[in-house]
């Protein structure tokens, strides 16, 4: 029970769970698997800092960053041995990202940023037709994000071409809230 004692603070301040210091603590605890820094990266210094704290990958959000920044930050990531996960939400963002050389990992977020509605068919829509062909030809790995709660949801996005899932945060919050309620 002691390890959950700070959880109510974390629920109210999610930046605590995604802080650079926690990234460093996880890396220093002996975790060997690749670590994704999910901070909102808006400046190149954050990439360097995340790397010093143990990140192996970094999230670049197309809705936040102009193409020139994505290109620049992708080059920095590669120089530092980081993998950029470029997140898209809609067709316009997908088309922009596919126009950038060197993209190897695209995350499709199924949450509409205007309405916050989640629709996993967004993944299927973004991977159909010409976009899907380009992704397959270039060997881009697609990561499914948001709204993936059941094995059926995961199977659905896998059938569309998704090779990885970045949805652990949803499960973590549910588990965390249950643990807090039980304490």
N, C-alpha and C positions, 0 to 999 in steps of 0.2 A: 504494500500500500504506500510505502514511503516514496517510491519512484513516481507515483502519480500525484504527489502532493502539489506540484506546481501546475497541473493540467488546467485548472480553471483560468489561470492567467494566460496560458497558451491559447485557449479557446477564444478569449477576448482579444488576444494580440497574436494573430497568426504569423506575424513577422518573426516572432521568437523561434518558431519551428523551422523557418527557412533562413535563419540568419547565417552569415558567414562563419560565425563562431561555432554554431552547431554543426556546420559542414566539417569544420576542422576537428571537432570532437568525435564525430562519426569516423572520419578517416583515421584519427589517432587511436581509436578504440580497436583497430585491427581489421576493420572492414576492408575487404579486398575487391569487392565488386565495383563496377563503375558508378560514380556518384554524379548526379545531375544537379547543378545549381539552378534553382527555380526562381531566383530573384528577378525582378523586372530590370533588365539590363538596358540602360539608356546611354551609358558612357563606357568607352574602352577601358578605363582604369578598373571597372568592375570585373572585367574578364581577367586581367592580370591578378587582381586580388583573389578572385575565386580560385584561380589556379594555385596560388600560394596556400590556400586553405584546404586544398585536396580535391577540387572538382576535376572530373574527367570530361564533363560535358556541360554546356551552358545553354540556357533557353533564350532565344532571340524571337521576339513577338512581332510579326509583320504588321499587325495593327498599330503598333507603337513606333516602329522604326521605318524611316525612309529606305529605299533600295540602296542608296549609296552607303548608309550606315551598316546595312546587312552585309553588303560586299566587304566593306572595311573590317567589320568585326569578325566575319567568317575567315578572312585572311589572318587576322591576329590569332584566332582560335587555332588554326592549323599550325601557325608558327610555334605556338605554345604546347601543341600536342593535345588540344581540347577538341571535342566534337561539338559543333553547333547544332542544336535542335531548333529548327526554324518553324515556329508555330503559325498556322493559318486558320482562318475561320470561315472564309467564303471564297467564291470563284475569283474575285478580283485579287485578293491576296495570294491565292494559289498561282494565278497567272504571273503575278509580279515575281514570286519566288522562283518559279520555273524559268524565268528570264535571267536568273543570276547563275553564273558559272560556279561550279564547285559545290553546289548544295548536295549533301549526301543523306540528310536526315530531315524529314518533314513531319511535323506533328499536326494532325487535324483535330482542332478543338471543336466539339459538337455544340458548344454553347454560343448562342447568338449574343454578341456583345451589346446590342441595342435593347433587346427584350429580356435577356438572360435565360430564355427558353432553351432547353436542351433537346436536340433531335439527332439521334444517331444516324439517320438516313443522310445527314449532311456528309458523312464520310463517303458513302456510296456515290452521292452526287458529284463530289469533287474528284473521285477516282474513275469516273466513266469517260469514255470517248478518248479524245486527243490527249487530255491531261494524263489519264491512266497510261496511255501508250508511251508518252514521254517519260513518265516515272519508271515504267518497266524497262525501257530502252537504256536509261541512264543508271539503272540499278539503285535508285533512290529508295531508302528504307522509309516506310510510312509508319508512324506511331499514332495509335488511336488515343484520343483524350476526351474526357468528360462524358458522363451519361452511360458509362459502361459498368453496370451493376451486377449483371447475371452472366452465367456461362453462355446463355443464348445471345446476349448483347455482344459478347466477345466473339462468338462464332460468326455472328452477322458481319462484324467489321473485318474479321479475318477473311471471309469469303470475298470481300471487296478488294483485298490486297494489303490489308494492314498486317505488319510483321511484328509489332511490339505494342504494348499497352502502357500508358502513363496515367493510371487512374488510382494508384495506391492511396493518394491523399484523401479521396472520398471515403474509402474504407477506414483509413486511419482516423478521420474525424468522427465517424460513427462509433468506432471502437473507443476512442478517447472519451466521447461524451457518455457512453454507457459506463465506462470505468469511473468517471467523475461522479455520475449519479449513484453508483454503487458504494462509493467511498464514504 
